[in-house]
Amino acid sequence: MEKRPIGTPGNLRLITFLLVLGLVVFLLVQLFQTSSPRTNTFSYSHFLEQVRAGKVAEVVIQGAKIEGVLKTGERFSTQGPPESSPAYSELIGILDAQGVSIQFQSSSGASWFLTLLGYVLPVILVIAFWSWMMRRMQGTNAFSFTQSRAKLVTKEYTKVTFKDVAGIDEVLEEVREIVDYLRDPGRFARLGAKIPKGILLVGPPGTGKTLLARAIAGEAGVPFFSISGSDFVEMFVGVGAARVRDMFQKAKANAPCIVFIDELDAVGRKRGAGIGGGHDEREQTLNQLLAEMDGFEGDTGVIVLAATNRPDVLDPALLRPGRFDRKIVVPPPDLHGREAILRVHTRGKKLAPDVDLSLLARRTPGFVGADLENLCNEAALLAARKNKPAIEMADFEEALERVITGLARKGMYIKEEERRRIAYHEAGHALVSKLVPNADPILKVTIVPRGMGALGYALQLPAEDRYLLTKSELMDRLAVLLGGRAAEEVVFGDQTTGAAEDLKHATELAKRMVVEYGMSEELGPLSLGKERTNVFLGEEIVKSDEHSEELTAAIDREIRRIVLEAYSRAKDLVSRYRGALDRVAEELLRRETLDKEDVDRLLSDLAPQPVG
């Protein structure tokens, strides 16, 4: 086993701890010694009477001070004669004659020292503990509170490289330029090219912005300082600005290097949006960051890399040329990108022969890298829970359901009448989806409760990635959303609260058709959904109130008309094909879950119906 020298920080901390512990024990011993049982004070004459009566068991003589214990156990003290007087010798003789046990103690100055130590030692311990806590919080010196918390990441520290980043090939080409410049800046200097001072990675959460930064750290071979935007701002005014200065001083001292600021919006929001005006701590930090980036020389070799998913709230001064010159969008992966990401995340996992990653990629539209990583991990956990030798396709499908809809609540008790309503509700979604021409195919229909409030669901997934939707396709989506409510009303003649989420999504979609997509026949091709984002409150969106009350009423009428038109269409389809609805509902009641093949078999005699 490796032995550490005595002077190492670990051993010094241990020695200090043992010394403090010893002092505490010593103090406790002194306190226990001083807190002796109650002692009575005798006069000297009364003491002599007790001795001659044979009632004294033992005494301790310290100069003229006498302490002792009676045979009854009572403790006492008295003031005797001086050691130089004849009475002192006479007292010793009387004690010997009565058989009293005698102990002599030297009357030195140790007692006052111990008394003083008992008062001073607690103060010393409190000061030592306070100093130790301050060093733990602030570092090794009193000024480290204002030092940057950026972590220096070396190539040996991170194992992530560009091989671990998939699905964003165009973005990789952009960032490779940074690595090439840091490795061989002369190749760019010969042509008079200047590398951007700042590069901003923009994209939704989970698309791989931070992973991309870690890969750059693994590939660049230069110092890489990583820090989060929230690490700059503290409750003390001026600390954030001091940390920004310290970070850039360290970066310039280690140039060429990369400074990566994650979650830039935590410190880079628009000035003037906070309650504290232009003098609050966050804005001072932002001002210092702007000044440092503007003060860069072209050949310093320091590149600032930042990531955010809220570019709309950033201060415009951050985004101008000369600061963050280049903005790289990191989008959600497409079909081929998702398959490549799945291959990366299943690289160290044992897969069964039936696993089809291309099929999984088709079934996960809209999933980002973090979602796909979570999907692979959930599938591995499910396979391990069942003690399987490898991860099967069934595990991935079950994991996909868990990720999308939540955990199945198979133990939840539902009355038979409610189960029947739920079955017809989900069968209505499946039936309308089969009958409208532009609906996404049904992957699974179930009446097993999942997640927080879903008593059942009809899972639809598009067959391919879609970037444009027509008005007829949106109307078909509305009809499918309202198919469950229509089935309940046709079969039971009543309505329940089970369609609340469907109505919410249908109303939101109809609103977007009117105010954003210009798909209203009455209002025409107008964009009325101008939004302004409150940069201080974050995600709050306030609709513009620039149009008149008459136009607002027209918008409400159009939204209502579109929703009612889709509901009337869904209700008509459910009524016309009531037999097919009964078949699906009865099969759901019997088996609880139907997959795509089951639904196609039950509705094989149906074909999509045209509108009208």
N, C-alpha and C positions, 0 to 999 in steps of 0.2 A: 504494500500500500504506500502511496506517495506521502512523504512527510513534508509539511509546510514549515518554513522558518518561523521563529518565535515572533518576528516583527511583522508578519503579514496582518492585513486588516482583520481577517477572521479571528486570529489568535488574540489580537489586541482587544477586540470587542469582547471575547470570552474572558480575558483577564480583568477587564473593566467591570464586567458583569459580576464576576466572583468577588472583587473587592467591594463593590456596592452591596452585594448580598451579605458579606461578612460584617460590614458596618451596620446594616440593618439588624442582623442577629445580635450584635453587641449591644445596640441600643435597646432592643427588646429585653435582653437579659438585665440591663441596668434598670429598666422600668419595672420589671418584675421584682428585682431586689429591693427597689425603693418602695414598692407597694406592698410592704409587709403587713401582717395583721396588726390590729390596734394595740398600741403600747400605752400603759398608764404611767404617769409621772409620780414617783414617791418622794417624800422628803427623806433626808438622810437618816433622821432618827427613826422614822417609820420603817425604813429599810433595815436598820440594825435590829429592830424588834422582830421583823419577819425572819432574819437570819438566826437570832437566838432562839426563836420558837421552832426552828427546824423546818420552815415552810419554803425555803429557797432551794431550788434544784441546781441551778447553774448561773454563772455570771460571766460577762465579758467586760474586762477592764481596759479602757483606752485612755491613759492619763488619768484625769480626774473624773472622766465620764464612765458611768457604770450602767450596763444593760444586763438584764437577766430574765429568767423564767422561774415562776413559782411552780411548786409541785402540782398545783391545780391546772397548770398550763397557761396561766395568765402571764403576759409579758409586761415588763416594767422597765423604767429607766430612772436614774437619780444622779445627782452630782456629789461625788465623794471628795475626800481630802486630797490635796496635792501629793505628788509622789515623794517630795522631799520632806514632808511633815511626819512626826512620830505617829499621828493618827492613821496614816496610810499603812504602816507596818502592823499597827494594832488590828486594823481591819482584816489584813491578810491572815493574821493568826486566828481571828474569830471564824473566818470562812473555813480555814483548814480544820478547826476543831469541830465545826458542824458538818463536815464532809461535803461541802459545796464544791462542785466542779468549777474550776477557775481557768479562764483563757485570757491571755494578755495580747493586746494589739498595739502596734507602734502608732503613736500620734503624729503621723507625718502629714504633708500637704496634699496627699493623693486624693483625699475625699473632695476637696474643693475643685480639684481638676476634673474629677469624674462628674461632679455636679454641673460644672461649666460645660463639659462635653455633652451632657444630656440636653442642654438647651441649644448649643450651637450645631450639633450634628444634624438635627432635623432640617435646619435652615440650609446647611450645606447640601443635604440630599435633595431638597426641593430645587435648589439652583442647578445642581448637576443634572437632574431629570429634565428640567426645562431646557437647558442647553442642548441636551441629547435630542429632544424632540424637535427643536428648531433646526438642528443639523440634518435630521431625517427629512424634514419637510423642504428645506431650502437647499440642501446639498452640503458641500464641504466648506462653504464660506457664506458670509452674510449677504453677499451680493448675487448669489446664484439664483435668487428668486426671479430676477429679470433676465436670466439666461434662456436661450432658445431651447425648446424641448424637442427639436428635430433629432430624429434617430439616424445615425450614419449606417446605411445598408451597403455592405460590400458584396462582391460576386460570390464570396465563400459563404456569406450569410443566407442569401436567397438561392433556392434551387430552381426557381421559375425562369424559363427561357421562352423564346418565341415559339418553340415547339409545343408549349403548353397552352398557347392562345390559338383558338380556332374560331371559324365562323365570321371573322372580320378581316379578310385578306386585304381589302383596300386600305383599312386603317393601319395594318401592319406595314404596308409599303410606305406610308407617310412617316411613321415613327422610326423606321429603319434609317431614314435620312439623318435623324438626330444621332443615332449610334455611329453611323458612318462618319459624320462630322467630328464627333468626339475622338474617334479612332484615328482619322486622317484629315485634320483641318486644312492641310496644305492643298488638298485636291480641290477644295472650294475656293480657297484664297487665290489660287492661280487665275481663276476666271472672274475674280472680283465679287463672288457671291457671299452674302452674309446670312448666317443661320438665324432664324427667328429668335428673339429674346425670350418670348413666352409662347407656350403652346397650351391651349385650353381643350381638354377632352370633355365633350358634351354628349349626354345620352341618358336614357331612362335608367332607373336603378337596376342593378344586376346585369348590365350588358358587358361588364368586364373592364371598366375604366381603371380601377385600382389594380386588377390583375395585369393589365397592360403595362402599368407603371412598374410593377414588380418585375415583369419580364425585361423591361428596358434596363432596370438595375442589374439583372443577371447577365445581360448581353453587352452592356456598354463598357464594363471594365474600368469605370471611373467612380469616384466617390458619389454616393447617391443619398441625399438628405431627404427624409420623409417626415412629414408633419401633417396633422389635421388642422383645419381652419379654426376649430374650437379651442385648440391649445394656445392660441395667441391671447384670447380675451380672458381677463380676470376681473374680479370685483374692484381691484385697485386701479385707479386711473394712472395711465402711463406705462403700466407693465407690458401691455400688448405691443406698444410701439417699441419699447426697449427690446423685447424678444425678437421683433422683426429685424431691428438693427443688428442684434447679435447673430441671428441666423445668416444674414447676408455677409457679415464679416467673416464668419466661418466658411461660407461658400467661396468667397473670393480667395481666402487663404488656401483652400483646397482645389482651386480651379486647375484644369477643367473639371466641372462636376455638374450634377443635375439636382435641382431643388424641386421636390414634389409636394404640392399642397393639396391634400384631399379635402373634399367638401368645402370648396372655396367660398360658397355662398354664405357660410357661417361668419365670415369676416369681410366679404366683399359686396354686401348689399348696398343698394343705392343710398347715398348720403341724404340726410334730411328726412328719412322715413321713420326714425326712432323718436321716442318721447323726449330724449335728452338733447335734441337739436344737434348742432354741429360740434358739441363739446363732450359727447359721451365717449366712453372708452372704446367702443367698437369703431366709431368713426375716426378716432385718433389712430387706431391701429391700421385702418384702411389708408389713411393719409400717408402714414409712414411706408406702407407697402408700395403705394404709388410713387413716392419719392425715391425709394430704393430701386425700383424697376426702371424708372426714368433716368436714374443716375448711372446705369450700366454703360460701360464703354463697349464698343463693338467687338473688342478682342479679349474680353475678360474670360471667355470660356465657360460662363455660368449660364445655364439654361433653366428657366422656370417652367415646370410642368404642373398643371393644375387640373382638377376634375370637379365637375358639378353636374347635377341633374336639374338645376334651376337657373339656366342662363338668363332668363327674363328678369330676374331680380338683381342681377349684377350691376354695379355702377358703370355707366358708359365710359368713364375715364379708364377703367381696367381693360376695356375691349378695344381701345383705339390702337392703331399701328404704333409700334415702338414699345408697347407693353406686351399684351397678348396678341402677337401679330397673326397667329394662325389658330383657327378653330377647327378641330377635327371632330366630326359627329361619329359617335359610336352607336350605330343603330341596333335594334333587335335583329337577330340572325334570320336569314331566310331558310327555305327548306334544306338546301345543301349545307348551309352553315350550321343548322341544328344537328344534322347528321354528323358533321365533323366534330361538334362539341360533344355529342354523345360518345363518339369514339375516344375522345380524350378522357372523359370521366369514367369510362368503363375499361380503361387501359389496364388497371391493376385489379380488375374484378374477374371472377370466373363465371363465364356465361354459358348457358345451355345452348345446344345447337339450334333450338327453335327461336332464339332471340333474333328479331329482325329490326335493326336500328333504323333502317330507312322507313319502315312502317311506323316506328315510334316518332320519327321526325315529322311524318305526315300528320300524326295525331296530336302534335303539340304546337299548333300555330299560335304565335304570340308569345311563346315561352322564350325567356332570355337565358343567358348562360347560368345564372344562379338558380333559376327554376329547374333547368335540366340537371344540374349537379345535385340538387335536392331530390329530384325524381330518381336518379341512379342510386343515391344513398338510401332512399326509402325502400326501393326494390331489394337492395342488398340486405337491409334489416329484416324485411318480410321473409326473405329466403332463409336467413339465419334463424329466425324465430321458428320456422317450420323444419329446421335441421336438414335443409336440402344440400346436396353436394355442389350445386351450381344455381345461378340465378336464372329462372325461367321467364318466358314471355308473360305468363300469367302473373308473375310477381310485378313486372313492369306495368301491366294493365291495372292491377289493384292499386299500385302506388300512384298511378295517374289519377285514379278516382279519388284517392285520399288527398292528393294535392289540390285537385279542382274543387271537390265538394266537401271534403272533411272526413272525419272518422265515422264509420258506420256504427249506429246505435241500435244493435240488434236486440238488446234487452229492454227497449222502450215498449211499454204496453199501449196498444191502440185498440179502441173498441172496433168491433166488426163493421158497424155502420160507417165509422170514419175511414176504415181501411177501404171500404167500397167507394166512398167519395174520392179518396186519394187515387185509387186505381183508375177511375173514370177520368179524373183530372189529367193524369199522366198519359192515359190512352188518347185523350183529346189532342194533346201536343203531338203525339206520334202520328195520329191519323191525319191531322192538318199538314204536318210536315211531309207526309207521303203524297198528299193531294195537290199541294201548291208546286209550281214548276221550278222555282228558284231557291228552295229551302236547302240548307245544309243537311247531309244525311244523318240519320239517327244512329248513334253508336251503341247506346244502351238506354233502356227504360227500366226503372226500379221503383218500388214503393218501400224500400228499406230506408228509414230515416238516417240522415247524415248531417254532420256539422252542427251548427248552432240552431237552425230552425227549419231545415229542409226535411219535409215528411216524405219526400220522393222527388225524383227528377227524371227528365228526359235529356240525355246528354247528346248534344249535337256538336260535330266537329267538321269544319270545312275540308273538302278533299284536297284543296291546294291553297296557297297563299293568295289573298285578294287585296288589291290596293285601290280599286275603284268599285263602287256599288251603284247600280242603276235604281231609279225610282221603283220599278216593278219588283226588284229584289228586296228593297226595303219594305214595301207593302207586304210581300210574302213573309218577311221576318215578323212584321206586326201581327199577321194572321196566326202564325205559329205561336207567338207569345200569348195570344188571347184564346188559343184553342182549348186550353184547360178550363178557363172560366166558362167558355161556351158549352163545353161538354157537361159541366155541372148543372148549368141552367136547363139544358135540353133534357137531361136524364132525371134530375131531381126537382126541377121547377123552382129551385132556390139557389142562393149564392152563399159562399162561405168566405172566410178570411184567408183561405189558402192561396188565393191569386194575388196577394198584396205585392209581392216582388215582381210578378209578371206585369201588373198594371204600372208599377213604378218604371220598369224598363221600357214598356210600350209608350208611356207618356213622354219620357225623355227622348226616345228615338223620334217620335212625331214632332216634338219641339225643335229638334235639330233639323229635321226636314224642312220646317217652315222658316226658322230664323237664320239658319246657317247655310243650308244647301239650296235654298231658293226653289223648292219643289211644291210651292203652293200655287194652285190655279188662280185664286183670288188676288194674291199679293204679287205674284210674278217673281222674276229672278232678282230678288233683293236680298242683301245680306243685312239682317237686322240684329244679329247677335253679337254686336261689338262688345268685347270684354275688356275690363281693366283689372289688373291684378294688384291687390294691396300688398306692396313689397314688405310691409312690416308684419302683417298678419299671415303671410305665407300663401297658403293655398286658397284663401277666400277669393271668390270671383264675384264681382258685382256687375250685373247686367246694366247696359247703358239705358238711361232714361231720356235719351235725346228725342225719341219719336213721340207723337201725340197720343192722347188717350184714345182717340178713334182708331189709330193704327194698332195700339195695344189690344183693343177689343177685337179687331179683325184677326190678329195673331191668335188670340184665345179661341175664336170661332174656328179657325182653320185647324188648329191642333185637335180640337174636339171632333171636327168633321172627319179628319183622317183616322183617329182612333175608333170612332163609331163605325166608319166604313169597313175597317179591318175586322172589327168585332162582328159586324153583320155578316161578313163573308165567312168567317170561321164558324159562326153559328149555323149558317146555311149548309156548309160542308158537313158538319157533324150531324145535322138532321137528315140529310140525304143519304148518308152512309152509316146509319145507326147500327146496322148489323155488324159491320166491320169494327165499329167502336166497341160493341159488346164482346166480340171475339178477343180483342186485345185486352180489355179490362178483366174478363174472366180468366184469361191466361196469366195475367199479372197477379190476380188474387190467389191463383193456384201455385205459381212458381216464384213470385215476388220480384224476379229480375229476368228481363229479356234482353238478349243481345241483338246485334244488327241482323243476323241471319233469322232469328225468331220473328222479328218484326216484318222482315221481307216475306217470310213464309205466310204469316197470318194475313198480310195485305197484298198478296201476290196478284189478286184479281183487280186491283185498283191501278189507275193511271193518273198522272197529274191532270188537273182540271184547269181549263183556261179561265181567265177573269171574265165575269159577266153572267 
